[in-house]
Amino acid sequence: GARTGHPMQRLGASASEDARFIIVTFATKGVMDFALNWVLHIRALHLPHMLGAMDDAMVDVCERWAIPVHAVHRDNPEDAHSRQAMSGLMGAGMANLRGSDKGFAGLGVLKTLFIQRLLKDGHDVLISDTDTAWFKDPRPIVYGRDPKYADFRHADLLISTDCIDSTDDESAGNSGCWYTPVQKNTGMMFFKANNHSITFVREWEERLVIYTTCPPEAGAPKGKCEGYNDQNLLNEMIEGRPLGSAVWHDGAKNQQHNVRRKEKCVSVFKGGMYGIPLEEGHTEGSRRVFLVCMPGKLERYVVGVLPTIEYANGHSFFVQQRFLTTGVWPTAVHVTFTWGDSAAYAYGKLQRMKDFGMWKLGSINRYNTPGRGALGGGSGGGGGGVGGLARASADTETADTAPALAAADTEILPDSEILLDSAQRIRTVPALLDLAAAVALDWGAAAIVVPAVGAAEINSSTLSLSATMEAFPSQPQQQHAQQQQQQ
């Protein structure tokens, strides 16, 4: 597959943590603008990164702007699972994948195949959805260098959570709402490169393939595989349960599975409670990690839940705004718990990111164009859809643009505004294009990109910060006091 800026080399066992680390996102053309916004966040932190492209259009854009990319959709063309995955993607049109059960499962298969490849090559892999904004280097936490998370150094997998109860999330015995019936979220996951992780991800792949192809042995009601995605499949695995237990199986069948799980996974039970805290090597005061087991597959796997104060979900950040009460600006924010998304475009996610200064591209078509609906319309879904970004004529590009965008530490060039005139022709003011315009260069539907949202201020109905987000983590208490005075 195509790749730019990353050698995909096999690392030796003695490689340092920083040498092993890579952060990866996956994208089709349907989430191109979110993917490029993600890249700008990661470049600002100078983190080793790669974009797993799921279609040729995404590959072309990455190669054009020197974004490290691997054409995941071209991998292993003879592999049966790859062919099944591509069948699902093509059936979904390669765009509106969140709106397509089969297409999204196909995307999940390709993701798991590529994650296994990276793990086998010795890379510790941090997986991030494109609708995530990154503000701090994640390595001190995920490698357990921060004393508050010292036990994370023992984890095979770290994963974010949909938990909205801060007390449960931070409690010593229930770190990350471990025993609370709430899903772990696959939008941010960190896999250590070891055989346990490879086995775990391979099982995830197998379950996605079964769900995608739905053979009779899947046991789906009426032979219809419905109600799942890659996230609830993975949650079943963490809980040591078979495919179907969360959605398809009745109480009697699940009780049978529970008996088998307890027989096969004795070491991870204590007093009837599944998933016990790891005691060996535990650091007093550290957030806990837990032992889990998949009967007949993996006897021992160590999982930790990333703290919502640092790896925030949409509720803890946008609704609770916990940074105001804790004085801690998060490492990353995953834009979940949003409203206003549609099958055409993730309007709600976009607006949330704009409101809090997380959108490093331009705004997308704040004016309606004929027949295109709010924010430019367009196609794609689930954080997807480019919302009708436009193809600019070649003469809008300047010689200064490409070299600057190709630089690894580039964030954004001076603001530009692409306007749509009455004849639906594009003109650019000023001449220099930013990366928002780079997105526009690759699409044929009419749209408007207006000046980029500055990072210097965050404005919403409940929050007004005068200091930059970048300054916030280094001066939390002072910043917190300023915020309280402003409210």
N, C-alpha and C positions, 0 to 999 in steps of 0.2 A: 504494500500500500504506500501511498505518497506520504512523505514526512518532511518536515522542515525544521532544522535547528535542534534536533534531538537524535542522537545516534542509535537509540534503542539497543545499546550494548548490554551484554550479560555481565553483571557485576559479581565480583568475588566475595567470598564470605567475610573478608576483612574490611569491606567498604564501610566508611563511616556512616552515621545516621544521615548527615546532610547530603552525602553522596547518593544514598539510597532513596531519599525522599523525592517524590514527584506528586504534584496535584493535577488532577485530570477532570475535565468535563466532557460531556458528549452532546452533540448538536446536529440537527438537520437544518436545512435552509429555513424551516418553519420557525426556528428560534434564533436566527442569525443575529438579530440586534441584541438579544439578551446575552448571547455567547460573546459578542464583541465587547459588551459592557463588562462581562466577567473577566475577559482578558485584560482590560485596562486596570481593573482592581488588582489582579495578580501581578501585572507588570510593575505597578507602583510599589509592590512589596519585594520585587526582585526574587520571586520564587520560581524554582524550576517547574515548568508546566507543560501541558500538552492538551490539545483538543482532539478528541476522537470524533472524526467527521463521519456522518452516516449517509452522506450523499455527495455527489460530485460538485454541486454548487458550493457546499460548505468547504470542501477541499480547495477549490479555486480561490475563494476569498482568503483563506488562511495562507495559502502560498503567495498570494499577491501582497499581503501585508506582513510576510515573514513571521507568522504565528506558528509555533511548533504544532504540527498536525500529523495524525495518522489516519489513513483512509480505512476505517474499521469495516465499512461495508464491502471492501474489496478483499478482505482477508479470507483465507481458507475457502475458496470457491468450490472445492470438491468435498468439503466437510458437510455431512448431512444436516447438522444443526445450523450451520451458516445458511444453507439453502432454505431451510424451513424459516429461519428468521427473516431472510430477505423476501420470502414469499409473503410473510405477514406485513412487512414494511411496504412492499409494492402494492399490496391489496389496500393499504391505508393511504396510498398516494404520497408516501414519504413526507407528509406535512402535518396533517391534523392527527398526530399520533395519540394525544391524550383522549381524543374523541373516538379512538378505535382500540377496542380490547385486543384484537389480534395484532394490530400494528405496534402497540406499546409493548406487548409481550415480546414481539420480534426484536424491538429495540433492546429490550432487556437481555435477550440471548446474546446479541452482539456485544453488549457491554460486558457480560460475564466472561465471554471468550477472551476479550482484550485484557480484562483485569487479570485473568489467569496467566496470560502471556507476560505481563509486566511482573507479576509475582514470581514466576518461574525464572525471570531474568534478574531477580534479586532486588526489585524496586519495592519499597514501602509506598503504598498508593493511597493518597487522599482523594476520594471521589467527591465531587461537588456538583450539584445541579447548577444550571446556568442562571437561575433566578436567585443567586446568592451573592451578596456583597461582602468582600473581604477587606478588613481594616488592619489586622495585625498578623505577624508571622505565627502560624499555627504550631510550629515545631516544639517550642518549650512546653506546651501542654500535652501534645499527643505522644511525645517521647518521655514524658514524666520528669522533665527537668525542673518544672515548677513544683516546689514541695507540696503544694495543695493537691497536686495530681500525681504524686510520686508513684502510686500503684499502677498508673497507666503504662509504665515501662514493662509490665508483665502481660499486657493485653495483646491478644491476637487481632481483635476487632474493637474499634471504638465507633460509636454510632450516635447520631443526634436523636432527639426525642420530641414528640408532640405534647409532652407534659406541660401543663399550664399552672401547676401547683408548685410554687417556689419552695414551700416548706418541705414537701416530699422530695423535690429535686435535690435539695441540699442536705437532707437528713443523713446521718451516718449509716443507719441501717437500711435505707431505701434509696441509696444514691442514684440519682437520675430517674426517680419514680420506678425503680426496677420491678417492684412487686405491684405497682399500680396498674390497673388494666387500661393502659394507653399505649399506642404504637410507638416503636422505635422508628425513626424516619430515615430513609435511605438518601435523603438530600445531601447529607454530609456523613461520610464514613471513612475510616482509616484502617486499612488492612496492612498488617506486618507481613513481610515476605518470609513465609515459612510453610512447611508442608501442611500444617493444620489449616491455614488460610486457603491454600490451594484446594484442599479437599472440600472445605466449606463452600467456596465459590463454585466449584464443579457441581456440587449438589444443587446449588441455586440455579445454575444453568440447566441441569436435568429437569428440575421442577418447572422452569419456564418453558422448556421444550414440550413437556407433557401437557402443560396448560395450553400451549399454542396449537398442538396437534390433536389433543383430546382423544387419545385412544380409549377403547372400552375399559382397560385396566385403571384408568384415571379415577373411575368410580363417580363421575359427575352425575348429578340428577338428570335423568332423561337424556344422558349422553351429551349434555350441553355444558361446556366449560365456561362458566360465567362467574363474575363477582370477585375476581382476583386481579392483582397487579404485582409487580416485582416486590413492592414493599410488604404487603401482607403475606406473600410467600416467604420472604426472608424472616418475618416475625414468627411464623410457624416454626422455621428452622431453629431460631434462637430458643424457642420454647420446647424444642425437642419433639415436635409433633409431626405427623405425616401430612402430606398434601391433602387438603380437603377438610381438615379438622376445624378450621375457623369458619368455613362457609357451608360446606356440603354435608358434613357428618351429623348424625343425630346424637343425642346424649349417650345412648347405649354404646354406640360405636366409639365415641370418644373415651368412654370409661374403659373399654378394652385397651385402647391405645395407652391410657394412663397407667394401667397395670403393667403393660409391656415396658413402658418407659422407665418405671421405677425398678423393674427387674434388671434392665440392661444398663441403667445409668445410676447405680447405687451411690457412686462417689460424689454426685452433684446434688444429692438430697440430704436434708437435715430436718428431722422432725416433720416429715411430710412436705416440707417446702422445697420446691425445685429451684435450682440456680443459686447456689450458696456463695457467700463472699469468699474470695481467695485469701487464705490466711498466711501461706508461706510467702515470705518476703514483704508482708504488709508493713507499710510505714504509718506510724501513729499520726492521726490527723489528716491522712490523705483520703480523698474520695475513693470509694471502693470499686473493685472490679469483681466479676462473678464467673463461676464455673458453670458451663452448660454442656450438654451432650446431645448428639443425634443417634438414637439407637441403631446399631448395626452399621453406622457410617463414621462416626467420630465420637470417641469416648470422652474426650476432654477438649474444650475450647474456652478461651478466656475472653470475656466480653465486658467492656465498660461503656457507660453512657456519658456522652459529652455534656458538660454543664450548660444549662440554658443562659446563665449569666455571661458566658463567653461564646457559646455557639447557639445563638438565639433563634427561636422560631418566631413566626410572625406575631403570635399573641403576646409572648413575653416582651417583645421589643416594641411593636407598634401600639398595642393596646395597653399593656401594663406599664410600659416604658420603665423597665426596671433599672436602667442606667441612671435614672434620676434619684432613686432611693439607695442605690449601691455605690454610685460614683465610678462604676466600671463600664467603659465603652467596650462592646463585645469584639471578639476576634472576627466573627462573621455573623451575618444575619441571613437566614433563609426565609424568603418572602412567602410564607404559608399563612393560613388563616386569613385569606383576603376575600373580598367580595368584588363583584363587577367584572370578572373574567367572562369571556364568551367562547363559543366554539371557533370564532374567527380570530380572536386575539386576547392576550392576557392583559386587558386594560387595567384591571385592579392592581395587578402586580406592578405594572409600569407606573401607575399613579403613586403607589406606596413608595417606590424607590425615588421618584422625583420629589415627593414631599419631604423626604429626609436626606436629600442631596446625594443619593446613591447612584443616580443615573448619570454616567459619565459621557454618554452619547448626547446628541441633541434630543429635544422633545420630538414626538412623532405626530405630525399633522394635526395641530390643534384646531385647524379649520377643516370643515367638511368639504370633500370634493364630490361632485355630482355622482350619485348612485353608490357611494362608498361607505356611508355611515360614519359613526363617530371615530375619531382618531385615525381616519384613513382607510378603515376597512381592511381588505386583504384576506389572505387565507392562512390557515395554520391554527393550532390550538394548544391548550395546555401549557401556557407559557410560550406558546408557539405562535406562528404566523408573523410575518414581518409587517403586518398592518399596512401593506400597500406601499412600501418604500420604493422610490422612483429610480429609474435609470437616468443619470445625468449625461448630457452629451460630452463627448471626449474633450471638447475645448474648455470645459470647466475645470479640468485638472491642471495642475501646475507642476513644473519640474521639481519644485521644492517638496512636494507632498509625499511621494513614495519613499524617498530615503528617510524622511523623518519618521514616518509610520513604521518603517522597517526596523528602526532602532529598538533594541530590547527593552529599554527603560522609558520609552515614549508613553506618556499618558494621553495628552490631547494637544492639538495645535490650537492657535487662536480661534475664537468662536467664529462660526460661519452660519449663514442663513440661506437656505435653499427655498426659493419662493416659486409657487406655481402660478403662472399668469393665466389670463383668460383663454389662451390658446393651448393651455396645458403643456407649455414648454418650460424647461428648467433654466433658471439663471442663478448665479451664486454671488453672494455678497458677504465678505470681501472675496478676493481671488483665492486665498488659501483655504483648502478644505481640511476639516477635521475628520476624525474617524467615523463620525456620523454620516458624513458625505460619502465615505468609502462604502458604507452599507448601501447607500442610495445608488451607487454606481453599478450595482449588480442586480437591480430589479427593474422591471418594466412597467409596473403599475404606478399610477399617479399618486404623489404624496408630497408632504412638506416636512422638512427638517428645520427646526428653529434653533436659536443659540443654545449651547450646552448649559445645563444646570451647574452653577458654581458649587464647589465643595466648601466654600467659606461660610455659608449660612444654611441652616436647616429651618424650614418654616412649616408649621402645621397649625391646625386650630388650637392645639393644646401645648405647643412647644415653640419657643423661639430662642435659638442659640446664636450668640454673636461670635463666639470663638470657633475656630475650625474643628472639624471632627478629628483631624490628625493630632491636634493639641490635647484633645480630651483625655486620652489614656495616660498621658504623662502628668496631668494635673487634675486628677479626678476630684479631690476634695474641694479645691478652689473652684473648679467648674461647676460642681454640684451646688455650691453656695450661690454662684452667679445665677444659676437656673432658678433656684428657689426665690431669689429676689425678683426675677423677671415675671414670675407667674402671678 
